[in-house]
Protein backbone atom coordinates (compact mmCIF):
# COMPACT_ATOMS: atom_id res chain seq x y z
CA UNK A 1 0.00 0.00 0.00
CA UNK A 2 1.22 3.49 -0.85
CA UNK A 3 0.48 6.64 1.10
CA UNK A 4 1.21 9.54 -1.24
CA UNK A 5 1.54 12.96 0.36
CA UNK A 6 1.89 16.10 -1.72
CA UNK A 7 2.37 19.68 -0.58
CA UNK A 8 0.22 22.17 -2.43
CA UNK A 9 2.01 24.61 -4.74
CA UNK A 10 0.55 27.22 -7.02
CA UNK A 11 0.01 26.32 -10.67
CA UNK A 12 -0.24 28.80 -13.49
CA UNK A 13 -3.72 28.93 -14.99
CA UNK A 14 -2.49 27.71 -18.39
CA UNK A 15 -1.10 24.48 -16.91
CA UNK A 16 -4.18 24.02 -14.73
CA UNK A 17 -6.36 24.29 -17.83
CA UNK A 18 -4.18 21.73 -19.61
CA UNK A 19 -4.53 19.29 -16.71
CA UNK A 20 -8.30 19.68 -16.81
CA UNK A 21 -8.27 18.41 -20.39
CA UNK A 22 -7.07 15.03 -19.13
CA UNK A 23 -9.55 14.41 -16.32
CA UNK A 24 -13.21 13.45 -16.44
CA UNK A 25 -15.93 15.98 -17.20
CA UNK A 26 -17.42 15.36 -13.77
CA UNK A 27 -14.12 15.99 -11.98
CA UNK A 28 -13.47 19.05 -14.13
CA UNK A 29 -16.90 20.43 -13.25
CA UNK A 30 -16.33 19.77 -9.56
CA UNK A 31 -12.94 21.50 -9.64
CA UNK A 32 -14.28 24.52 -11.52
CA UNK A 33 -17.00 25.02 -8.91
CA UNK A 34 -14.42 25.38 -6.15
CA UNK A 35 -13.84 29.04 -5.34
CA UNK A 36 -10.54 28.47 -3.55
CA UNK A 37 -7.75 27.84 -6.07
CA UNK A 38 -5.80 25.67 -3.61
CA UNK A 39 -8.83 23.38 -3.23
CA UNK A 40 -9.10 23.18 -7.00
CA UNK A 41 -5.42 22.27 -7.35
CA UNK A 42 -5.61 19.62 -4.63
CA UNK A 43 -8.69 18.06 -6.22
CA UNK A 44 -6.97 17.80 -9.60
CA UNK A 45 -3.62 16.62 -8.20
CA UNK A 46 -5.30 13.84 -6.20
CA UNK A 47 -7.09 12.72 -9.35
CA UNK A 48 -3.93 12.55 -11.45
CA UNK A 49 -2.09 10.62 -8.71
CA UNK A 50 -4.72 7.90 -9.09
CA UNK A 51 -4.50 8.08 -12.87
CA UNK A 52 -0.71 7.70 -12.85
CA UNK A 53 -1.00 4.53 -10.76
CA UNK A 54 -3.57 3.07 -13.15
CA UNK A 55 -1.57 3.93 -16.27
CA UNK A 56 1.66 2.48 -14.82
CA UNK A 57 0.38 -0.68 -13.13
CA UNK A 58 -2.62 -1.66 -15.22
CA UNK A 59 -1.43 -0.56 -18.66
CA UNK A 60 -4.61 1.42 -19.20
CA UNK A 61 -4.85 4.56 -21.28
CA UNK A 62 -5.79 7.69 -19.39
CA UNK A 63 -8.78 8.33 -21.64
CA UNK A 64 -10.13 4.85 -20.80
CA UNK A 65 -10.05 5.34 -17.03
CA UNK A 66 -13.61 5.45 -15.76
CA UNK A 67 -14.53 6.48 -12.23
CA UNK A 68 -17.87 5.73 -10.62
CA UNK A 69 -19.40 6.07 -7.15
CA UNK A 70 -21.22 3.75 -4.81
CA UNK A 71 -24.65 4.69 -3.46
CA UNK A 72 -22.99 6.65 -0.65
CA UNK A 73 -20.77 8.66 -2.97
CA UNK A 74 -17.45 6.84 -2.47
CA UNK A 75 -15.54 6.77 -5.77
CA UNK A 76 -14.03 3.68 -7.36
CA UNK A 77 -12.53 2.70 -10.71
CA UNK A 78 -14.70 0.64 -13.02
CA UNK A 79 -13.45 -2.70 -14.43
CA UNK A 80 -10.24 -2.68 -12.35
CA UNK A 81 -9.96 -5.37 -9.68
CA UNK A 82 -7.86 -5.15 -6.53
CA UNK A 83 -7.43 -1.39 -6.78
CA UNK A 84 -8.72 0.76 -3.96
CA UNK A 85 -7.99 4.36 -3.10
CA UNK A 86 -9.03 7.07 -0.71
CA UNK A 87 -8.28 10.78 -0.74
CA UNK A 88 -8.08 13.49 1.91
CA UNK A 89 -6.76 17.03 1.93
CA UNK A 90 -6.37 19.77 4.50
CA UNK A 91 -4.31 22.91 4.73
CA UNK A 92 -1.30 22.65 2.43
CA UNK A 93 -1.41 18.89 1.89
CA UNK A 94 -3.28 16.25 -0.06
CA UNK A 95 -2.94 12.60 1.00
CA UNK A 96 -3.87 9.62 -1.16
CA UNK A 97 -3.96 5.99 0.01
CA UNK A 98 -3.67 3.34 -2.71
CA UNK A 99 -4.07 -0.35 -1.91
CA UNK A 100 -5.17 -3.76 -3.18
CA UNK A 101 -7.70 -3.76 -0.33
CA UNK A 102 -10.23 -1.26 1.01
CA UNK A 103 -8.63 1.67 2.81
CA UNK A 104 -9.65 4.90 4.51
CA UNK A 105 -7.45 7.95 5.10
CA UNK A 106 -7.92 11.33 6.75
CA UNK A 107 -5.57 14.27 7.17
CA UNK A 108 -6.39 17.35 9.22
CA UNK A 109 -4.47 20.52 9.95
CA UNK A 110 -4.41 21.10 13.70
CA UNK A 111 -6.19 24.39 14.35
CA UNK A 112 -6.83 26.11 17.65
CA UNK A 113 -10.59 25.55 17.63
CA UNK A 114 -13.28 25.11 20.26
CA UNK A 115 -12.87 21.36 20.02
CA UNK A 116 -14.91 20.46 23.10
CA UNK A 117 -18.23 21.64 21.63
CA UNK A 118 -17.52 19.57 18.52
CA UNK A 119 -16.51 16.55 20.58
CA UNK A 120 -19.69 16.74 22.69
CA UNK A 121 -21.76 16.39 19.52
CA UNK A 122 -19.74 13.71 17.73
CA UNK A 123 -17.67 11.75 20.28
CA UNK A 124 -18.73 8.96 22.61
CA UNK A 125 -18.29 9.27 26.38
CA UNK A 126 -15.17 7.09 26.28
CA UNK A 127 -13.63 9.34 23.63
CA UNK A 128 -14.56 12.50 25.55
CA UNK A 129 -12.85 11.12 28.61
CA UNK A 130 -9.75 10.35 26.57
CA UNK A 131 -9.32 13.87 25.21
CA UNK A 132 -9.82 15.64 28.54
CA UNK A 133 -6.28 16.48 29.69
CA UNK A 134 -4.87 19.18 32.02
CA UNK A 135 -3.06 20.77 29.09
CA UNK A 136 -5.28 22.43 26.49
CA UNK A 137 -2.73 21.69 23.77
CA UNK A 138 -2.62 18.00 24.67
CA UNK A 139 -6.42 17.87 24.66
CA UNK A 140 -6.45 19.53 21.23
CA UNK A 141 -3.91 17.02 19.90
CA UNK A 142 -5.96 14.11 21.25
CA UNK A 143 -9.13 15.56 19.74
CA UNK A 144 -7.52 15.52 16.29
CA UNK A 145 -6.16 12.02 16.90
CA UNK A 146 -9.67 10.71 17.53
CA UNK A 147 -11.25 12.83 14.79
CA UNK A 148 -8.92 11.61 12.03
CA UNK A 149 -9.16 8.01 13.21
CA UNK A 150 -12.97 8.18 13.19
CA UNK A 151 -12.97 9.77 9.74
CA UNK A 152 -10.61 7.12 8.38
CA UNK A 153 -12.94 4.40 9.73
CA UNK A 154 -16.00 5.97 8.11
CA UNK A 155 -14.17 6.46 4.82
CA UNK A 156 -12.95 2.86 4.91
CA UNK A 157 -16.54 1.66 5.18
CA UNK A 158 -17.53 3.85 2.25
CA UNK A 159 -20.90 4.84 3.68
CA UNK A 160 -20.20 8.50 4.32
CA UNK A 161 -22.31 10.42 6.79
CA UNK A 162 -24.83 7.58 6.96
CA UNK A 163 -22.59 6.35 9.80
CA UNK A 164 -22.98 8.77 12.75
CA UNK A 165 -19.62 9.68 14.28
CA UNK A 166 -20.90 8.87 17.76
CA UNK A 167 -22.20 5.42 16.77
CA UNK A 168 -18.79 3.81 17.32
CA UNK A 169 -15.83 4.35 19.64
CA UNK A 170 -12.12 4.70 18.90
CA UNK A 171 -9.81 3.91 21.79
CA UNK A 172 -6.16 3.17 22.55
CA UNK A 173 -5.61 -0.27 24.07
CA UNK A 174 -3.17 -1.00 26.89
CA UNK A 175 -0.49 -1.91 24.34
CA UNK A 176 -1.09 1.44 22.56
CA UNK A 177 -2.77 -0.28 19.61
CA UNK A 178 -5.83 1.51 18.26
CA UNK A 179 -9.20 -0.23 18.31
CA UNK A 180 -12.76 0.46 17.23
CA UNK A 181 -15.92 -0.66 19.01
CA UNK A 182 -18.98 -0.78 16.77
CA UNK A 183 -22.34 -2.23 17.85
CA UNK A 184 -20.70 -3.34 21.12
CA UNK A 185 -18.20 -5.40 19.13
CA UNK A 186 -14.45 -4.81 18.90
CA UNK A 187 -13.77 -4.77 15.16
CA UNK A 188 -10.74 -6.18 13.36
CA UNK A 189 -9.81 -2.90 11.72
CA UNK A 190 -6.16 -1.87 11.79
CA UNK A 191 -5.41 1.79 12.43
CA UNK A 192 -2.18 3.71 11.99
CA UNK A 193 -1.22 7.28 12.68
CA UNK A 194 1.44 8.84 10.48
CA UNK A 195 3.20 11.62 12.35
CA UNK A 196 5.59 13.11 9.83
CA UNK A 197 3.94 16.47 9.15
CA UNK A 198 4.31 19.05 11.95
CA UNK A 199 0.96 20.65 12.69
CA UNK A 200 -1.05 17.90 11.00
CA UNK A 201 -2.71 14.63 11.99
CA UNK A 202 -2.91 11.78 9.50
CA UNK A 203 -4.67 8.44 10.11
CA UNK A 204 -5.37 5.37 8.00
CA UNK A 205 -7.77 2.46 8.46
CA UNK A 206 -7.73 -0.96 6.82
CA UNK A 207 -8.47 -4.62 7.55
CA UNK A 208 -5.25 -6.28 6.41
CA UNK A 209 -1.80 -5.71 7.89
CA UNK A 210 -0.28 -4.87 4.52
CA UNK A 211 2.97 -2.95 4.78
CA UNK A 212 2.59 0.64 3.66
CA UNK A 213 5.09 2.98 2.10
CA UNK A 214 4.99 6.73 2.62
CA UNK A 215 5.88 8.77 -0.44
CA UNK A 216 6.38 12.51 -0.13
CA UNK A 217 6.20 13.67 -3.72
CA UNK A 218 6.76 17.00 -5.43
CA UNK A 219 3.61 18.39 -6.98
CA UNK A 220 5.29 19.87 -10.05
CA UNK A 221 7.13 16.62 -10.79
CA UNK A 222 3.85 14.68 -10.54
CA UNK A 223 2.14 17.07 -12.94
CA UNK A 224 4.98 17.01 -15.46
CA UNK A 225 5.14 13.21 -15.33
CA UNK A 226 1.40 12.89 -15.85
CA UNK A 227 1.43 15.23 -18.83
CA UNK A 228 4.37 13.28 -20.26
CA UNK A 229 2.40 10.02 -19.94
CA UNK A 230 -0.66 11.46 -21.65
CA UNK A 231 1.42 12.95 -24.46
CA UNK A 232 3.03 9.56 -25.13
CA UNK A 233 -0.43 8.05 -25.51
CA UNK A 234 -1.13 10.42 -28.37
CA UNK A 235 2.02 9.59 -30.32
C-alpha positions as CSV (number, residue, x, y, z in Angstrom):
1,X,0.0,0.0,0.0
2,X,1.2,3.5,-0.9
3,X,0.5,6.6,1.1
4,X,1.2,9.5,-1.2
5,X,1.5,13.0,0.4
6,X,1.9,16.1,-1.7
7,X,2.4,19.7,-0.6
8,X,0.2,22.2,-2.4
9,X,2.0,24.6,-4.7
10,X,0.6,27.2,-7.0
11,X,0.0,26.3,-10.7
12,X,-0.2,28.8,-13.5
13,X,-3.7,28.9,-15.0
14,X,-2.5,27.7,-18.4
15,X,-1.1,24.5,-16.9
16,X,-4.2,24.0,-14.7
17,X,-6.4,24.3,-17.8
18,X,-4.2,21.7,-19.6
19,X,-4.5,19.3,-16.7
20,X,-8.3,19.7,-16.8
21,X,-8.3,18.4,-20.4
22,X,-7.1,15.0,-19.1
23,X,-9.6,14.4,-16.3
24,X,-13.2,13.4,-16.4
25,X,-15.9,16.0,-17.2
26,X,-17.4,15.4,-13.8
27,X,-14.1,16.0,-12.0
28,X,-13.5,19.1,-14.1
29,X,-16.9,20.4,-13.3
30,X,-16.3,19.8,-9.6
31,X,-12.9,21.5,-9.6
32,X,-14.3,24.5,-11.5
33,X,-17.0,25.0,-8.9
34,X,-14.4,25.4,-6.1
35,X,-13.8,29.0,-5.3
36,X,-10.5,28.5,-3.6
37,X,-7.8,27.8,-6.1
38,X,-5.8,25.7,-3.6
39,X,-8.8,23.4,-3.2
40,X,-9.1,23.2,-7.0
41,X,-5.4,22.3,-7.3
42,X,-5.6,19.6,-4.6
43,X,-8.7,18.1,-6.2
44,X,-7.0,17.8,-9.6
45,X,-3.6,16.6,-8.2
46,X,-5.3,13.8,-6.2
47,X,-7.1,12.7,-9.4
48,X,-3.9,12.5,-11.5
49,X,-2.1,10.6,-8.7
50,X,-4.7,7.9,-9.1
51,X,-4.5,8.1,-12.9
52,X,-0.7,7.7,-12.8
53,X,-1.0,4.5,-10.8
54,X,-3.6,3.1,-13.2
55,X,-1.6,3.9,-16.3
56,X,1.7,2.5,-14.8
57,X,0.4,-0.7,-13.1
58,X,-2.6,-1.7,-15.2
59,X,-1.4,-0.6,-18.7
60,X,-4.6,1.4,-19.2
61,X,-4.8,4.6,-21.3
62,X,-5.8,7.7,-19.4
63,X,-8.8,8.3,-21.6
64,X,-10.1,4.9,-20.8
65,X,-10.1,5.3,-17.0
66,X,-13.6,5.4,-15.8
67,X,-14.5,6.5,-12.2
68,X,-17.9,5.7,-10.6
69,X,-19.4,6.1,-7.1
70,X,-21.2,3.8,-4.8
71,X,-24.6,4.7,-3.5
72,X,-23.0,6.6,-0.6
73,X,-20.8,8.7,-3.0
74,X,-17.5,6.8,-2.5
75,X,-15.5,6.8,-5.8
76,X,-14.0,3.7,-7.4
77,X,-12.5,2.7,-10.7
78,X,-14.7,0.6,-13.0
79,X,-13.4,-2.7,-14.4
80,X,-10.2,-2.7,-12.3
81,X,-10.0,-5.4,-9.7
82,X,-7.9,-5.2,-6.5
83,X,-7.4,-1.4,-6.8
84,X,-8.7,0.8,-4.0
85,X,-8.0,4.4,-3.1
86,X,-9.0,7.1,-0.7
87,X,-8.3,10.8,-0.7
88,X,-8.1,13.5,1.9
89,X,-6.8,17.0,1.9
90,X,-6.4,19.8,4.5
91,X,-4.3,22.9,4.7
92,X,-1.3,22.6,2.4
93,X,-1.4,18.9,1.9
94,X,-3.3,16.3,-0.1
95,X,-2.9,12.6,1.0
96,X,-3.9,9.6,-1.2
97,X,-4.0,6.0,0.0
98,X,-3.7,3.3,-2.7
99,X,-4.1,-0.3,-1.9
100,X,-5.2,-3.8,-3.2
101,X,-7.7,-3.8,-0.3
102,X,-10.2,-1.3,1.0
103,X,-8.6,1.7,2.8
104,X,-9.7,4.9,4.5
105,X,-7.5,7.9,5.1
106,X,-7.9,11.3,6.8
107,X,-5.6,14.3,7.2
108,X,-6.4,17.4,9.2
109,X,-4.5,20.5,9.9
110,X,-4.4,21.1,13.7
111,X,-6.2,24.4,14.3
112,X,-6.8,26.1,17.6
113,X,-10.6,25.6,17.6
114,X,-13.3,25.1,20.3
115,X,-12.9,21.4,20.0
116,X,-14.9,20.5,23.1
117,X,-18.2,21.6,21.6
118,X,-17.5,19.6,18.5
119,X,-16.5,16.5,20.6
120,X,-19.7,16.7,22.7
121,X,-21.8,16.4,19.5
122,X,-19.7,13.7,17.7
123,X,-17.7,11.8,20.3
124,X,-18.7,9.0,22.6
125,X,-18.3,9.3,26.4
126,X,-15.2,7.1,26.3
127,X,-13.6,9.3,23.6
128,X,-14.6,12.5,25.5
129,X,-12.8,11.1,28.6
130,X,-9.7,10.3,26.6
131,X,-9.3,13.9,25.2
132,X,-9.8,15.6,28.5
133,X,-6.3,16.5,29.7
134,X,-4.9,19.2,32.0
135,X,-3.1,20.8,29.1
136,X,-5.3,22.4,26.5
137,X,-2.7,21.7,23.8
138,X,-2.6,18.0,24.7
139,X,-6.4,17.9,24.7
140,X,-6.4,19.5,21.2
141,X,-3.9,17.0,19.9
142,X,-6.0,14.1,21.2
143,X,-9.1,15.6,19.7
144,X,-7.5,15.5,16.3
145,X,-6.2,12.0,16.9
146,X,-9.7,10.7,17.5
147,X,-11.2,12.8,14.8
148,X,-8.9,11.6,12.0
149,X,-9.2,8.0,13.2
150,X,-13.0,8.2,13.2
151,X,-13.0,9.8,9.7
152,X,-10.6,7.1,8.4
153,X,-12.9,4.4,9.7
154,X,-16.0,6.0,8.1
155,X,-14.2,6.5,4.8
156,X,-13.0,2.9,4.9
157,X,-16.5,1.7,5.2
158,X,-17.5,3.8,2.3
159,X,-20.9,4.8,3.7
160,X,-20.2,8.5,4.3
161,X,-22.3,10.4,6.8
162,X,-24.8,7.6,7.0
163,X,-22.6,6.3,9.8
164,X,-23.0,8.8,12.7
165,X,-19.6,9.7,14.3
166,X,-20.9,8.9,17.8
167,X,-22.2,5.4,16.8
168,X,-18.8,3.8,17.3
169,X,-15.8,4.4,19.6
170,X,-12.1,4.7,18.9
171,X,-9.8,3.9,21.8
172,X,-6.2,3.2,22.5
173,X,-5.6,-0.3,24.1
174,X,-3.2,-1.0,26.9
175,X,-0.5,-1.9,24.3
176,X,-1.1,1.4,22.6
177,X,-2.8,-0.3,19.6
178,X,-5.8,1.5,18.3
179,X,-9.2,-0.2,18.3
180,X,-12.8,0.5,17.2
181,X,-15.9,-0.7,19.0
182,X,-19.0,-0.8,16.8
183,X,-22.3,-2.2,17.8
184,X,-20.7,-3.3,21.1
185,X,-18.2,-5.4,19.1
186,X,-14.5,-4.8,18.9
187,X,-13.8,-4.8,15.2
188,X,-10.7,-6.2,13.4
189,X,-9.8,-2.9,11.7
190,X,-6.2,-1.9,11.8
191,X,-5.4,1.8,12.4
192,X,-2.2,3.7,12.0
193,X,-1.2,7.3,12.7
194,X,1.4,8.8,10.5
195,X,3.2,11.6,12.4
196,X,5.6,13.1,9.8
197,X,3.9,16.5,9.2
198,X,4.3,19.0,12.0
199,X,1.0,20.7,12.7
200,X,-1.0,17.9,11.0
201,X,-2.7,14.6,12.0
202,X,-2.9,11.8,9.5
203,X,-4.7,8.4,10.1
204,X,-5.4,5.4,8.0
205,X,-7.8,2.5,8.5
206,X,-7.7,-1.0,6.8
207,X,-8.5,-4.6,7.6
208,X,-5.2,-6.3,6.4
209,X,-1.8,-5.7,7.9
210,X,-0.3,-4.9,4.5
211,X,3.0,-2.9,4.8
212,X,2.6,0.6,3.7
213,X,5.1,3.0,2.1
214,X,5.0,6.7,2.6
215,X,5.9,8.8,-0.4
216,X,6.4,12.5,-0.1
217,X,6.2,13.7,-3.7
218,X,6.8,17.0,-5.4
219,X,3.6,18.4,-7.0
220,X,5.3,19.9,-10.0
221,X,7.1,16.6,-10.8
222,X,3.8,14.7,-10.5
223,X,2.1,17.1,-12.9
224,X,5.0,17.0,-15.5
225,X,5.1,13.2,-15.3
226,X,1.4,12.9,-15.8
227,X,1.4,15.2,-18.8
228,X,4.4,13.3,-20.3
229,X,2.4,10.0,-19.9
230,X,-0.7,11.5,-21.6
231,X,1.4,13.0,-24.5
232,X,3.0,9.6,-25.1
233,X,-0.4,8.0,-25.5
234,X,-1.1,10.4,-28.4
235,X,2.0,9.6,-30.3
